[in-house]
Amino acid sequence: MTSQLNPADEVSRGLRMDKLLSSSRWLTGPEFIWKDADQWPVSLVETTGTLDLELRKEAKAYVTDVQQPVNAVLQLLFDRHSSWYSLKKSAACLLRVKAFPNVLFFVIW
């Protein structure tokens, strides 16, 4: 059925409630529905040649399940930080200390 013949489409097009209720189409349906079926409008439907009426791409879900922590230090970092920003800041500090082991760093939080 085309959108012009479907009274339910009037709601999705933003018809005001007072006009919707005063319209006989909303309460009784389109005029052709009261006529014999041979007088109904013909709508052409394209077929796909397959029995599957719902053609979608196959959904894929990827799940990672970590049973044991890879590194105790990393797990400690994840457990102690409540935000991604704070975790990145701590990881950057550790990488800086690792890169320059002989330099004394003063970190002000």
C-alpha positions as CSV (number, residue, x, y, z in Angstrom):
1,M,0.0,0.0,0.0
2,T,1.4,3.4,-0.9
3,S,2.0,6.0,1.8
4,Q,-0.8,8.2,0.4
5,L,-3.4,5.4,0.9
6,N,-2.2,4.4,4.4
7,P,-3.9,6.4,7.2
8,A,-1.3,5.3,9.7
9,D,1.4,7.3,7.8
10,E,-0.4,10.5,8.6
11,V,0.7,10.2,12.2
12,S,4.4,9.8,11.2
13,R,4.1,12.8,8.9
14,G,3.2,15.0,11.9
15,L,-0.6,15.5,11.5
16,R,-2.0,17.4,14.4
17,M,-4.3,15.4,16.8
18,D,-7.4,17.5,16.2
19,K,-7.1,17.0,12.4
20,L,-6.4,13.4,12.9
21,L,-9.5,12.7,15.0
22,S,-11.7,14.8,12.7
23,S,-10.5,12.8,9.7
24,S,-12.8,9.9,8.8
25,R,-9.8,8.1,7.2
26,W,-8.2,7.6,10.6
27,L,-11.3,6.0,12.1
28,T,-12.7,4.0,9.1
29,G,-9.6,3.4,7.0
30,P,-9.1,4.3,3.3
31,E,-12.1,4.4,1.1
32,F,-11.0,1.4,-1.1
33,I,-11.2,-1.0,1.9
34,W,-15.0,-0.7,1.9
35,K,-15.2,-1.8,-1.8
36,D,-14.9,-5.2,-3.3
37,A,-11.4,-6.7,-3.3
38,D,-11.3,-6.6,-7.1
39,Q,-11.5,-2.8,-6.9
40,W,-8.6,-2.4,-4.5
41,P,-5.5,-0.7,-5.9
42,V,-2.8,-3.0,-7.1
43,S,0.7,-2.6,-5.7
44,L,3.6,-4.2,-7.4
45,V,5.9,-6.1,-5.2
46,E,9.4,-7.0,-6.3
47,T,10.5,-10.6,-5.4
48,T,14.0,-11.7,-4.8
49,G,13.6,-15.2,-6.0
50,T,14.4,-16.6,-2.6
51,L,12.2,-17.9,0.2
52,D,14.0,-15.9,2.8
53,L,11.8,-12.8,3.2
54,E,14.2,-11.1,5.5
55,L,17.5,-10.4,3.8
56,R,20.2,-9.0,6.1
57,K,23.9,-9.4,6.5
58,E,24.9,-12.0,9.0
59,A,25.5,-10.4,12.4
60,K,28.9,-11.1,14.0
61,A,29.7,-10.8,17.7
62,Y,33.3,-10.8,19.0
63,V,33.8,-11.6,22.7
64,T,36.9,-11.6,24.7
65,D,37.0,-13.5,28.0
66,V,40.1,-13.0,30.2
67,Q,40.4,-15.7,32.8
68,Q,43.7,-14.7,34.3
69,P,45.4,-11.3,34.3
70,V,48.3,-11.1,31.8
71,N,50.4,-9.0,34.1
72,A,49.8,-8.3,37.8
73,V,51.0,-4.7,37.4
74,L,48.5,-4.1,34.6
75,Q,45.7,-5.6,36.6
76,L,46.7,-3.4,39.6
77,L,46.5,-0.4,37.3
78,F,43.1,-1.3,36.0
79,D,41.8,-1.9,39.5
80,R,43.1,1.3,41.0
81,H,41.8,3.8,38.3
82,S,38.3,4.8,37.9
83,S,38.7,6.7,34.6
84,W,40.4,6.1,31.3
85,Y,42.2,9.5,31.6
86,S,43.7,8.6,35.0
87,L,44.8,5.2,33.7
88,K,46.5,6.8,30.7
89,K,48.3,9.3,32.9
90,S,49.7,6.5,35.2
91,A,50.7,4.3,32.2
92,A,52.5,7.3,30.6
93,C,54.4,7.9,33.9
94,L,55.4,4.3,34.1
95,L,56.7,4.3,30.5
96,R,58.6,7.4,31.2
97,V,60.3,5.8,34.2
98,K,61.1,2.7,32.2
99,A,62.6,4.8,29.4
100,F,64.8,6.8,31.7
101,P,65.7,4.5,34.7
102,N,68.6,6.7,36.0
103,V,66.5,9.9,36.2
104,L,64.7,10.9,39.3
105,F,61.1,12.0,38.5
106,F,59.0,14.1,40.7
107,V,55.4,13.5,39.9
108,I,52.8,16.0,41.2
109,W,49.3,14.6,41.0
